[in-house]
Amino acid sequence: MANKSEEHPQGKLNGEVLKSFFAIEGEDGHFTYKEGWERIPNNWYKRNVIDEYTIPYFTLDQLEMASQHPEFLSIGGNTGMFFPASRCVQY
């Protein structure tokens, strides 16, 4: 997610960029979420064509993440438990 530019060829990802992506405002300890304001930050650059995020690169990232957090490999979903619709929480 780091923004690569001529100034930052390896990419730059800081709190302001993350807050922009996820519609968060405020300072540390006093964050607020602005629903519907999620966006790509201003001055966001496309990845360089000679540094494309290809499937092999993505696979290497997945393996690296899984080695640090094996719980990521746990596939969620239906575990065989049945909950009647009347017990479902509506959001």
N, C-alpha and C positions, 0 to 999 in steps of 0.2 A: 504494500500500500504506500510505500515511500514515493514521494514525488521526485522524479529525476529531472534535472535540468543541467545546463552548462555550468552553473554555479555549484551544483551538488550532483555530480555524475553518479555517485553511489546511492543517491536518494536521500530525502529528508522527510522524516515522519515525526512530528512533534504533537504536543497536546492540542494546539490550536487546529491543526489539520484533522485530528481525530474528532474533536468537538464539532467541527463543521460537518463531517460525514454523518454523524449521529445526532445532529440537531441539539447539541448541548451548549448551554450558555452559562456564564458565571465563572467564578474562580474556585480554586481548590477548596472543598468543604461546603461550597454554596452553589452547586450545580443545579440547573433546571433544564428540563427536557421540553422542547417546543415541537409538539406533535405535528407531523406533516412538513417540517422544515429540513428534513434530511436532504443532503445535496453533495455533489462533487465540489470540492473547494475551488475558489477563484484561483486563477493562474495554475491550473492543474495541467500537467503535460502528459501527452501520450508516451508510452514506453518506446524507446529507441528501437527501430526495426532490426538492428543487429543484436539487440538484447531482448528479443521477444520472450514472453512467458509461455513456453511450449509445454506440451504434455510431458515430455521427459523431465523438464525442470519442475513442473508441478508435482510429478511423482516423487522426485527427490525431496521436495518440501514436505510432502505427506509423510514420507519415511522418517525424515528428521523430526517432525512434530510427534509422530507415533513413538519414536525412541525416547522422547522426553516426557510424553504423556500417553502411556499405553491405553488409558481409558478412552481415548479418541477412536480406538479400533472397535470399541463396543458398539454394536449396531442396536439402536433403540427400536422402539415401535411396539407392536402388539406382542405381549409376553404370554398370551393365553388366558389372561384374566378377563373376566366379563363384567362390565359395569352397565347396568340398565340406563337407558337415556334419562330416566327420571333422576338419576344420581349424578349426571354430568353438570359441571359448572358452566354457566353461560357467561361469556365476557362481552 
